[in-house]
Amino acid sequence: MLTMQRALGTMAAAVVASGFAVTVVAAPAQAMTYGTVFADTWAYTDAALPAESFVGAEVNLPLGAARDTAGVDHVSRVYYSFDLAKAKGKVVHRAGFFTRDRSAADCAAAPVVEVRRVAAITARTSWRRPPAVLERLGTADTGGDCPAGHHAFDLRTVVQAAVDRGDSRLTLELRLQRGQERDARFGRTVAYRPSIDLWVNAAPRVESIALAWEQTCGTASKPDPVHGGRPMAVAAHVIDPDDQGGVRADFAAWPVGDPAARVERTSSAAATRPWLDWDISGYPHGTVVAWAARGRDADGDVSAWTEPCHVVIDREPPAKAPVVTSEDYPNDGGQHGGSGIEGTFRLDAQGDADVVRYRWSEPHGGTRYVDAPAPGAAATIRFLPRALWGNVLTVQSVDAAGNVGPATTYEFHVRYTEPDVELTVAGVGLPSPLRVRPGRVPDATSVGYRVGDAPEVRLPVVDGVAAGDIVFAERGRTTVSIRVYAGDRLAGVLDKDVEVDDRPGVTSEDFGLSTEGQVGRPGTFRFTPRAQRVSAYEWRVDDTGEWTRLDAGPDGSAELRWTPTRGGYETLHVRSVDAAGDRSDAAEYSFMVTDPRPRVSARELDWWPRRDGPGLPLTLTFETSVDDVAGFVYSFDGGPEQFVDVNAGGYGVEVVPAHAGPNTVVVRNRYTDGTLGPEGTTTVDVFNGPIVSSAQYPNGTGGESGDPAVFTFAPALPDVVDYRYEFDGEEETVAAGPDGRATVTLTPAHPGYRTLAVTSRSADGTESETRRYEFSVLDNKVAVSSDYDDHTPRGGAGIAARFGLSVEVGVTEYRYRLGDGPVQSAKPSGSVVTTVTVVPERAGRTVLTVWAVRPDGTETPRVEYPFLVGTEPVVSSAEYPSSTWSGGVGVPGTFRFSGGAPDVAAFEYRVEDAAPVVVPAGADGSATVTWTPTQNFGHTMLVRGRLADGTWTDTARYYILVN
């Protein structure tokens, strides 16, 4: 029996603090707020104690009937109250009530728990004064394992309704249904603090709507004109309080007076201003269309629809082309104005009040617009012609909807008055000479120049030339505008882009791209200032070295005497320093330096793996950068001098090093006059790995697999006592003989590219570098290739089969045998693969055995090649041999079918997509048909045999080429 003793125990305060556990999932697609709201006020009532209040007791709450230890019967109902602050102003996506049983009187009795919305819990809540029932909600879903079952109820619509009413709290009553409430078998206790699993989202709101580009919202009395021939771009400013980073807008449009024609569309996602192009091509001219929008967030919640904006469909462009005039550049066929001089042009809509702007363009620029001062009024533009002849302005009138009227083409010509300008930029703060010849303006009286935005300076024209100096105040790119005047009339303009820098001038008669310097021969560079008050220069010959200071003379110039120590392409960097210590930008002066000493290289030193060593030939190559060389005088590793003549191909010589390690090469040029150049010394480092040799497997070439071979190791270092070698993953050591040499016998078992790695060890423990001796092991088994294999049957009995034979070793003859048949032979064809043909006598599995004969008469191992022979019939024709151009249109051909299988009763054949024809086989199992081509191209005849049991052979393809 359920006891009430604990339930009637401790009382607590009427209200406890609320609890709300919140998780905000910040994903690109949604920003729903997930959380759990716990009951912050709870109570139960007891029919046995009708006047008593049980509010806020932190005990398991009784629900239904129970008898206490004193034999008193109790009937209880439970009340929970929840704070809805977290859902205020939100859209409720989920509100799931959940509570658990703490005990149950009888697990076999399944309770039905009714849920009701009631008025607030008070301190006087009791059986006699329960909260008023406001709404019957239904029965809870009950489940789980007794006695720890649970009760759940979907409150989404209930909570949403409460939020919409402005309720700050929700209070629920739980009671057992009539018939169970007073039956002690159904009595139980439940948790005193249940929860509501709450998912809420703030709906978006629309701040404003407007046409996307015009940013206007027309009214019903004054709708915005829109172009009827292109989509209308509509936009909405949507705010998502959850800041999800992506909103959409639903747009609706309908003709005014016909709301039934309303159409809705949804935009793509955007940050805050979604928009879309609305197709208005279906509305007639003059239709007034209303449109509105609402916001939609990533969770699918929407705002209210906005008040509508209005547009009117305009499909009629201005009727007249505008009139274009210009006093500066009349279109009378003559030349006017001057080079670089802007002109004013007047655009007139001829009084058309629909015109609100003008569109104009010219061949060298894009399309531009200018607004009319008032509807239908003329506008002016300023335009700088780009060409002398054939300047064309194209002008059109545009109405408020963007309709464009007919075009006016205005053509005019420009007088060529551009002056000839010579400007030598001397640097920063120094006079830069300017000479201007305005010869194309015969009556020119002066020339003005302006640097950037500085005031214009006038120079008089004397004897056809205006001359003066420009002093540039700072470095950088600027524009010098040259303007020619005839009196006060501007006659010609030239804008000249100028790069001003203070890099010093660098010249040299000894070093240049055409005058090469030479290692060891001094030369001179001259530095000149391109800035004021230069007191010194700093220079270096590479990008990373230290700067070296060189004082300047009284005129700011300086000379550098320098001797190259290396050959090649060099760059001298120079910057000037003024009295205040400020440095200019660095000038770069590039030049070539030749080195008269020959360069030495040895190609074997660059090979990998290394093949050089003591006693092995080494090829030295000499190169020189100077002319008139007759040859080279050289000595190798202290030996006598020798001469090699370049005219006899003497740029390379072969030497044999006597020892490993550094070997010195001393070489110099001998010129055609017999004199000798300076010596150049080069050290070549000879590899100290052991010298490996084998007669059977020479280095870099190969022998046959399975042949035992002797490999000899010779020392490259003194006092070698043993060798460690590795082959096929196995490492071994062999002792050296008194002469430091050793031999091993190896038998390469598998063909392929092989490596023998050998390292020597001297008596003092010194190990040499590892010599990698590489050689090829040749496969002495004949390789067979063919379309025939042992997986898929091909061909048929009596049909020739082709096989390709190849082998890596040298042979004089191939021999082969089909099954148990006779041995046949073929000479190698001279190419990699030799082709042989055999004719199988039966279908099914067949074996071709092949081998080859070496020049000494020995034979290679025999190889068996199994393959499957199919059941294709044999097709032949004297008039139309297979795959051979022959016969002709109208020339009949006789075709014989045979083979395929022993008991063929008939043959079926067809050519291309023609209907198949069946012909019986004769006593010899063959059949003959006649076919006459009607077209001269390639045809395919398909033939198969039908056996006595009704099955078919494989299909043969016979290619007929008709002349």
C-alpha positions, 0 to 999 in steps of 0.5 A: 500500500502506498504510504503518504507519510513522506508526502505529508512531511516537509513544507518548503517556500511557495516559490523556488528559483526557476531553472533554464538550461540553454544550448544555442546551436550556431550552425550555418543553416539554423540558430534555434535555441534549445533548452529545458525549462524546469517547473519552479512552482509545484503543489499537490492537493489531498481530498483527505485534507481538503483545507490544507496546502502542500506547495513547494514541498521537495518531496515526491508528489502523490497522484491518485489514491493511497491509504496511509498507515493509519488506514486513511484514504487519500486522493491527490492531484498535482500542479506544476507552474513554468516560467515562459520568459525564454519563449516570449516573442518567439516561435515555439517549435517544440515544447515537450512536457516530461515527468517520471514516476517515483513509485507505483502501487500496482505495476499491472494497473496502467494509469491514464493521466489527464493534463489540464491548463489551470490558473496560477498556484497560490499559497492557499492552493488546496483540494477545496481551493484548486486552481481554476481549470482553463483548458482540458488538454488531453491525456499524457503518453505513459511509458517506461518500466514500472515503477520508474515509468514516465508521462509525456505531453506535447505542449507546443501549441499550448505554449505558443498560444500562451506566448501569443496571449502574452502569458508569462507563465503556464500552469498544468494540472495532472490527475488520473481519469475518472474511474482510476483516481479513487482506485488505490491500484493506480496510485503513484508518486511523481517527481516534484520538478518536471521539465518542458523540453523547449525549442524556440526561434525568433521570427524574422522581421522586414524593415523595408522593401524596395525595387532593388536598384532604384531603392524606391517603393511606389504607392497606389496613386504614384506607382514606380514605372518599370520596364516591361521587357526585363525582370523586375528586381525586388528586394527586402531588408530582413532582420533575423534577431537570431543572427543566423547569417542567412535569410530569405524573403517570400515575395508576392505580386498581383495586379491591382484589383485582381488579388486572385492573380497573386503569385508568390516566389521565394528568394535565395539566401542572403545576409540581410537583403534577399532579392530576386528577379521577377518576370513581369513579361506577362503583364500588359502595358499600363498594368499597375502591380502591387507587390509585398514581402515577408522574411523567412529564416533558416528555421522556416519561420516567417514574418508578417507580410509587409504593406505593398509597393506598387509599380506600373508596367511601361513598354513604350520607349520615347518616340523621338531621337534626341537632338545633339549639338556642340559649339566646340565640335560642330558636325559640319565635316570640318576640323574643330577644337584641338588635340586633348581639348574637351568639348561641351555637347547639348542633348535635347529630348525635343520636349518629350516629358517622358524623358528623364535621362540620356544614355550616351556612348563613344567607341573608345569608352563605355556607356554612360548616363546623364540625368535631365534637369527636369522631365523632357529638359535638355542636358549637357555633357563634357567629352574629351575626344580620343581620335582625330577623325570619325569621333562618334557620339551615340545618344538615346533618350531614356524614360523613368522605366528604363525604356530606351528610345531611338539613337542619334549618331553625332560624328565630328572631327578634331584638329590635330594640334598636339605639340612635340615635347622633349622632357629629360628628367634629371632627378628630384630637386634638379632642373629637368630641361623641357622643350616644346614645339607647337608647330601644328598651331601656327599662331601659338604664342605661349605654352603652359605646363602643369605638374600634377595639381600644381599651378600652371607655368607659362613659357613664351614661344620664341622661334617656334620653341618654348623652353624652360626647366621643370624642377620636380619636388618629389619622386614618384609617378606624376602627369605633366600637362602641356597646353598650347595657347594662341593668345588666350585661346586653348589650342592643344593639350598633351598629357605626359606621364612621367616617372621621377626618381632620384636614383643616381646615374651610373655609366662605365666605358669598361663594364656593360652588356656590350663591353664586358669586363674581365676577372682581374682587370680593373675598370671604372664606374662614374656616378652622377647625382639625380638629387640635391646636395649629394655628398657621397654614394653607397654601392655593392655588387650583389643584393646581400653584401654590405654597402661601401661608402664613396665620397662625392666630389664638389659637383656631386659626382664620383668615380669607382675603380673596381676589379672583378674577382669572378665571372658571370652576370653582375649587377652594381647597386648604387644609391646617393647620400645627401648632407643630411644623411638621407638616401636615394633609391638605389640604381641598378647597373648590370654588366657581364664579366668574363673569366679567362680561366678555363672551367673544368667539369667531369661528367662522371662525378654527376652520375648516380650511382657513381661509376668513377674510381681509381683506375677508371677513366674520367672525362674532363671537359674544358670551357672558356669564355674568351676568344682566340683560344687555340687549346688548353694546357693542363696537368692532372694531379701533379703530372706533366703538362699536356696540350689539347688542341680545340681545333681537333675537338680538344675540349675534353680529355680522358684521364685515369685517377691513381687514387680516390679523393681529391685530384687537382686539375690545373689548366690555362688557355693557350691563345692563337698567338702562342701566349698563355692565360692565367692558371685555373685550379679545380679539384675533382673528388674521385669516388672511394667505393670499391671497384666492382667488375664481372665478366658475366654481368658487366656494369650497366648491361646484363646476362641470363637469369640462373647463370652463376657469375663471379664478381671481383672487388678491388680496393679504392682505399689502402689496407683493405681487409674485407668487403661487406656486400648486399644482394637480394636483401642478404648482407655478407662479408668476404675477406680481402686477399693480400692484394686487397682484392676479393671475389664472390660467386652469385647466381641471380635467380630472377630477371630484372634490374639488380643492384650489388652494394659493396663497401670496403673496410680498411685495417684502421676501421675506415669504411669506404663509400658504398659502390652500387653496381647495377646490372640487368638479369635477362629473362631467358624464357620466351614471352607469348602474347596473343588475343587468345588466352585461357579465360575466354574462348576465341576463334574456332577449329580451322581458324588461324590464330596469331601469337607474338614471341619475344625473348630478352636474350639473343637467339637465332630461332624460335621453335613451337608446337601446338598440342602434340603436333609437329615442331615448327620454327621461325626466324626472329623477325628483327623487331621485338616481337616475332609473329607466328600463326597456328591453326587449331584442329579442335575447340576447347583447351589447347596448349602452345609450347614455345622455346628458342635456340641460342647462337651456340645451339643451346635451347632456352627453357620451354614455356607452355601457353594454354588457351581456349579455342572457340566454336566459330565457323570458318568463312572463306571467299575467293571473290571477297577475301577477308578484309581485302578490297575486292569485287564491286557493286553487283559482283556476286561472291561465293562464301563457304561456311565450315567447321565450328563444331563436329556436328553442325547441321546448318549455318545462319548468316546475315550481312549488317542488319539484314534478316538472318538466312539459314542454310543446311550443312552438307555431308562434309559439314559445310555450306556455300552461299552467294551474296551480291553487294549493292554498295561499295563500302565495308560490310560485316557478315555474321555467321554461326552454326546450329548443332543437331541438338539445337544449340549454336556455335560462337559467331564468326565475323567476316569483313567484306571490303567492296571496291 
